[in-house]
Amino acid sequence: MRARNTIVGAAFALLTSGMAHSALAQDIKIGEINSYSLLPAFTEPYRKGWQLAVEEVNAAGGINGKKLVVVSKDDGGKPADAQTAANELVSSEGVAMLAGTFLSNIGLAVSDFANQKKVFFLAAEPLTDAITWSKGNKYTFRLRPSNYMQAAMLVEAAAKLPAKRWATIAPNYEYGQSAVAVFKKLMSEKRPDIQWVDEQWPPQGKIDAGPVVQAVAAANPEAILNVTFGADLVKLVREGNTRGLFKGREVVSFLTGEPEYLDPLKDETPEGWIVTGYPWYSIKTPEHDAFLKAYQAKYNDYPRLGSIVGYQTIKSAAAILAKAGSTDPEKLIAAAEGLSMGSPFGEITFRKIDHQSTLGAFVGKTALKDGKGVMVDSSYKKGADYLPSDAEIEKLRPKD
C-alpha cells in the first residue's frame, strides 16, 4: 500500500508539475533592460509607462490569448552588465524578445548581442544614429526619434536665428558625440555662414560646470548648442545663470523640454531656449487624452516623456508579437517591418528600410510659469518628415 501511495503521489506531482509548466508556457515573456539605478528621473516614469501598457494588453486578451509578462533587469549604466542581463534573460528566462535601454552606448551593446545571438531587440530610448544606421542590424528596431531626427527638428528653428558664432556643450560619450556631429552637419548645410568657435565635452554625469561655462564664455559665441541632461543640466544652468553665460545668447537644447529634466530646474529655468520635449499639459488630441487619463488614474501623477517611451515600447512589442503569431525572431522581424500602430502621439510606423519608428517629438521654447519650467509655443513634428531619403539611408546602413 505504501509503495502504491508513493507511485500515486509521484504521478500526481508529475501531473501538477506538467500543468504548471503548461500554464507558464501560455505566457509570452519580454526581457526588459534599463539603467534604473543610474537614471531614476527618466526610468521610474518609464517603468510606470510600461507597467500600464502590460495591464492594458492583458486586460484586452493578451497576445493572441496568451498573457504578456515583462521580466526586467537593471544594467546599472554599464554596457557589460547590460549584455550579461540580456544573456540571462534569453538563456534562463526564455524571453521572446529584448526591449529597453537608455544610454546610447548600452543600446549599441545590447544591439550587438541581439545580432550575434539572433534575438529580436526593440530599443526604447537610445538616440544615437548608429543603432539604426552605421551599426544597424536586422534584429534591432528603435522607437524614439533619433539624434538625426531631433537635430533636424531643432535646426529648422535654429537656422532662422541671426547668430553666426556657435559653441557646443555635450556629454563625452556616444549620445553626445552623435548629437553634436549631426546638428553641426545639418546646421552647416542650411547656414554655411556660421562658425563653430568652441566645443566642451564634460564626462557624462560628472560635469564640472564652472570651467565649462568659463571656457564657453571665453569663446564669445552668439549661440550655444546644449546636449547635457539630468543632473549635469541642472549644474550647467545654475553656473551659467550665475555667470551670465546665457544672457544675450540663443540656446538650442536637446531634450530639455522633457518634464524629467525641466522640473528639477524649478525657478532657475532659463527662458527662451529652443528645445525638444513633452508638454503633456498642452497636448489636446484623443489619443493623448486617453493615455493621460489612464496614467493619472493609475498613478495619481502626471506623465513624463519616459512614461510615453515605456508605454509605447510595450504597446509596440505587443503589436509585433500579435501580428507575428509566433516568437520566432525571423517572424518577429517580418511582422515589425512596415508595421503601423497607434500611440499617444498618433500613428507611428516601424520603417522597413532602417527599422526606425516614425514617432515624432515636440519642439518649443522654455518659459517660467508659477515658479516652474514649462514648454510654450510647442508643436508636434512627425518623425517621418525629418529623416533622410531612402537613397541616403542605403549608403548609411550596412546590408544585412
N, C-alpha and C positions, 0 to 999 in steps of 0.2 A: 504493500500500500504506500509506504514511504517513497519507494522508487517511482511508483506511478504518479504520486503528487509532485515529485521533483520534475518528472518529464512534462507533466501538465503545466507546472509553473514556468519551466524553461520555454515551452511553446507559447505560453501567454506573453512572456517577456519579449520573445521574438516578434510576436504579433503586434504588441503595443509599440515596440521599437520601430517596426516597419510602418505602422500607422503614423507615428511621429515623423519619421523620415519622409513619408508621403506628403504629410501636411507641409513640412518645410520645403519640399520640392515644388509646392504650389507658389511659393514666394519668388519674386524676382528681385534680386539684390543689385543695388548700385553702390559702388565704393567711392566715397567722397573724401577728399583730402584738402585741408586748408590750414592757413597759418593762424589758428585760433589764439594761441597764447602770445603770439608776437604782435598781432594787429587786431585787437578786440573791437576797436571802434567801427571797423568795417565788417569783421567776420561774425560778430554776435548778431547784428541785424541780418546778415546774410544767412546765418543758421536759422533764425526765425522765419525768414522767407522760404527756405526750402522745406522746413517742417510744416508750414502752412500748405505748401504745394503737395506734399506727401499725403496730408489729411484729405485734401480735395480730390486727389487722384483716387485714393482708396474709397472715399465716400461715393465716388461716381462709378465704382465697379472695378477699380484697379487696372491692371494691364491685361486686357482680354480675359477678365475674370480672376486673374491672379493678383495677390497682394503685393504692393510695391514696398520694399524695405530699403532704407539707406543705412549703410554701415560707414560711420565717419571716423576719420583719424586726423590728428594734429601733426603737421610737419615741422612745427617749431621754427619756421622760416629758413630751413636748411634743405637744399636740393637732395643731398644724400639721404636724409631722413624721409623725404617725400618718396623717393624711389623705393626705399625699404617698405614704407607703408603701402605703396602700390603693389609691391610683390606679395605682401601678406594678404592684402585684400583679394588678389587674384588666386593665389595658391591655397590659402587657408579658408577664406570666406566664400570663394566661388562666385564672385560678383560677375554680373553680365557686362558691366562697363565701368569705367572710371570717370569721375567728374570732379570739377572744382579747381583749386589752386588760385593763388592771389598774385604773388610776385612773379615777374616775367621769367627770371632765371629758374624758378621752381617749375613753372608751367612748361618750359622747354625741357627740363629734366624728365618730367612725367611723360611728355610727348615722345621723347626718345625711348623711354621704357615701353610705352604703348606700341611704338613702331617695331621695336625689337621683339616683343612678346606677342605681337598681333592681337592687341586688345583695343577695343573702341574707347576713345577718350574725348569727353566733352569739356574743354577748357572754359571755365566760367569767366574769370576776371583778368588773367594776364594779358597785357596790352601790346607787347612787342610785336612788330610786324613779322618777325622771323617765324613765329609759330604757325602762320598760315602761308608764308611765302618762302623765304630762303631756306628755312628748316622745316617746311611743311611736309606732312606725310599723309598717306591715305587713311590712317586710323585716327587722326586728330581733327576735331572741329572746334570752332571758337564762337562763344556767344556775344561777348561785349564788343562794341565798336573799337577797332584797333587804334594804335597811335596815328597811323596814316589818316584814318577817317576823322579822328578828333582834331588832328592838326589841320586837315583840310577845312573843317568847320570853323576853326579859330582863325585861320589865315584869311578866310572870306571877309571877316571883320577887321583883322589886323592890317591887312593890305590897304585899307582905306585911311589908316592913321597917317598923319603927316610925318611921323618920326622916321629918321633915316639911320640913326645910330642905335644899335641894339646890343644888349647883353643877355646872357642866358645863365640860369641857376637851375641845376638838376642833380638828383642823386646819382652817384657814380656806380651804377650797375646797369644791367641790360635795359630795364624800362626807361630810365632817364636818358641813357645814351641814344636809344632808339627814338624817343620823343623829340629830342633836340635835333637829331640828324634829319628827321623827316620834316619838322617845322622849318628848319633853315632851308631845306631844299625847296619846299613848296612856296615859302615866302620869297625867296630869292628869284624864283621863276616869275612870280607876279610883280615883284618890286626889285628889279636889278640895280636900282639906285641905292639900296640900303647897304650899310656896313655892319659887320659883326665885330664889335670892339672888345668884348670880354666874355670868357666862359668860366663859370665856377662849378666845381664838381665835388661837393661835400659828400662824405660817406653816408649811405642810407641809414637813417635812424640815429646818426651821430653828428649832426651839423654843429659846427662852431660858428654861430651866426654872426658874431661881431666881425671877425676877419673877412667873412664872405661879403657882408654889407659894405665894409670899408673898401674892399677891392673893387666891387662893382661901382661904388660911388666915385672912386678914383678914375675909372674909365670914362666917366661922364656920359653915359648913354642917354638917349631920349626915350627909350622904351626898354622894357625888360620882359623876357620870357621866363616864367617860373614853372618848374615841374615838381617842386617839393610837395609833400603831403604829410598828413598826420602831425606828429609832434614836431617834426622838422619845420613844417609850415608855420606852426604857432611861434616857434623861436625866431624864424626869419621875419615874420610880420612884426613881432614885438620889437626886435632890434632895428628893423627897417623904419618903423614908425618913430622910434626914439631918435634915430639919426637922420630922419628926414629923407630917406632914400626914395620914397615913392612920391614925394611932393613934386608936382610939376612934371611927373613922368607917367607915361602909359605903361600898364602892366597887362600882359596876356598870360593866362594861367590854366594849365590842365587841371581838371578835377576839383578845383577849389570851391565850386558851387554845390558840391555834394554835401548834404547836411552833416555827415560824419566828420568832415573837415572844416566846414563853415561854423558849426555850432561851438567848438572849443575856442574860437576866436572871440566870441561874445562881442563886447563893445569895442574891441580892438580891430574889428573887421575893417579893412581898407575899402573905401568906396570907389566904384567906377572901374574895377578890374573886369576885363573881358574873360569869361570863364565857361567851361563846360560844367554841368552839374545836374541837380534834380530838384526843381522847385515843386515839390509834391503838393504844396498849398495852393498852387495856381493852375494846376492841370485839370481841365474840365472836359473829360471825354468819358463815355460809358464804360470803356474797358478799364480805365484807371480808377473811376469811381467805384467799380465793383471790387477791384483789388484793395483799394484804400478802406472800404467798408469792412471787408473780411479781415484785413490785417489789424485794424483798430479794434474790432470786436474781439479778436483772439488775444491781443497783447496790451490793449489799452495804452497804446503808444503810437507815434507817427512813424512811418517807414523812412528808412534811409536808402541811399542808392544800393547799398549792399542787400537790402531786403528784396529789391526788384531783381537783382542778379541771382540771388539764391532761389527765389521763387521761379524765375523763368528757366533757370538751369534744369530744375527737376521737371517742370512742365514740358520742356523741350525733350528731355531724356524720355519721359513717358510717351510722348507723341512718336518718337523714333522707335521705341520698343513696340508700341501698339501697331504701327504700320509694318514693321518687320515681321511681326508674328513669330519671332524667334530671338534667341540670344546669340546666335552665330554672328561673329564680328563682321563677316563679309555681307551678311544680310542687313545688319545694322547700318553699315556704310551705304549700301544701295538705298535703304529707306531714308537715310538722312539727306543724301544729295538731292537738292532741289525741293526739300520738304518745306511747306509753308504752314504757319500756325498763328494763332492769336497770342498777344502779350498785353501787359498793362499799357504799353506804348503803341499798340496797334499791331497789324500783321507783320510778321517777320518771315524771312526765308533763309535757309542754310544753302548757300550757293554751291553748285556742283564744282565749279571751276577751282575754287580755293578753300572750300569748307568754312568760309566766313559767314556769319549771320548778318542780316541787314538791320538788326536792332540799331536804332539811332541814339542821339543824345540831345540834350537841351543846351543851348548857348544863350547866355545873357550877361548881365553885369551884377557885380556885388553892390549891396547897399546896406545901410543900417536902419532897422525898424524896431522900435521899443527896446533898444539896447542889445539887439541881436542881429547877426548877419543873415541876409536873405539874398535871393536872386531876383532881379527885376528885369523887365524888358526881354523876357526869355521867349524863345521859340524852339520848337522841336525840329531837328534836322534828321531826315530819313537817311539811314545808313547807306542805302543803295545809291544815293545821289552823290556820295563822297568817296567813291572807290575808283581806281584807275581802270582803264579799258581792259577788256579780255586779252588783247594782244600784249599789253604791258605785263599783265599777270603771268602770261605764258612764259615770259622772259624771267620773271622774278621767282617762280616756283619750280622746283625740280620735278622731273617726270617720276611718277610712281613706278 
